[in-house]
Amino acid sequence: MNVTDEMAEAAGYNKHFAMTKWALETTFGECELMLCTDTLQYDDYDRYDSEAFDGKAKLKRHKEVFPEDCKRAFELGVRLTS
């Protein structure tokens, strides 16, 4: 199963994230939330017999989306340390 932002929303995770964000903000001040979804479970899907994940789709998303997630994480780090 590939967990996307839409699936997280449908499953109600965003409510939990919002509550956690509120608790952190209440305790520590301003808080940002960054989600990185549908990540790799294995470094080589051919080595594992698992029907839970579409290895080709995971690797494609990792190649296309993960670099953008890393960029967003870096930018968040810059904001946090500035």
C-alpha positions in Angstrom: 0.0 0.0 0.0 1.4 3.4 -0.9 0.5 6.0 1.7 0.0 9.3 0.0 -1.0 12.7 1.5 -4.5 12.1 0.4 -4.6 8.7 2.1 -3.2 10.2 5.3 -6.0 12.8 5.2 -8.7 10.2 4.5 -7.4 8.0 7.4 -7.6 10.9 9.8 -3.8 11.2 10.3 -3.9 15.0 9.7 -6.1 15.5 12.8 -3.4 13.7 14.8 -0.7 15.8 13.2 -2.6 19.0 13.9 -3.1 18.0 17.5 0.6 17.2 17.9 1.6 20.4 16.2 -0.7 22.4 18.5 0.9 20.7 21.6 4.4 21.5 20.4 3.4 25.1 19.6 1.8 25.4 23.0 5.0 24.2 24.7 7.8 25.4 22.5 6.3 28.1 20.2 6.1 28.2 16.4 6.1 24.8 14.8 6.2 23.5 11.2 5.0 20.1 10.0 6.7 18.4 7.0 5.4 15.1 5.7 7.4 12.8 3.5 5.0 10.1 2.4 5.2 7.0 0.3 8.8 6.4 1.0 11.0 3.4 0.2 10.9 0.3 2.5 13.7 -1.5 0.8 16.8 -0.4 -1.1 16.3 -3.2 -3.6 12.7 -4.4 -4.1 13.9 -7.4 -6.3 15.5 -8.9 -3.2 12.2 -9.2 -1.3 9.1 -11.2 -2.0 6.4 -8.6 -1.0 3.2 -7.9 -2.6 2.5 -5.0 -0.2 4.4 -2.6 -2.3 4.8 -1.8 -6.0 8.6 -1.6 -6.2 8.7 0.1 -9.6 6.2 2.8 -8.5 8.2 3.3 -5.2 11.5 3.7 -7.1 9.9 6.1 -9.6 8.4 8.2 -6.8 11.7 8.1 -5.0 13.5 9.4 -8.1 11.0 12.1 -8.8 9.6 13.2 -5.5 12.2 12.4 -2.8 14.7 15.0 -4.1 11.9 17.6 -3.6 11.2 16.3 -0.1 14.9 16.6 0.7 15.0 20.2 -0.7 11.9 21.1 1.5 13.6 19.5 4.5 16.8 21.4 3.9 14.8 24.7 3.6 13.0 23.9 6.8 16.4 23.3 8.5 17.6 26.7 7.2 14.5 28.4 8.6 14.8 26.7 11.9 18.4 27.7 12.4 18.1 31.3 11.1 
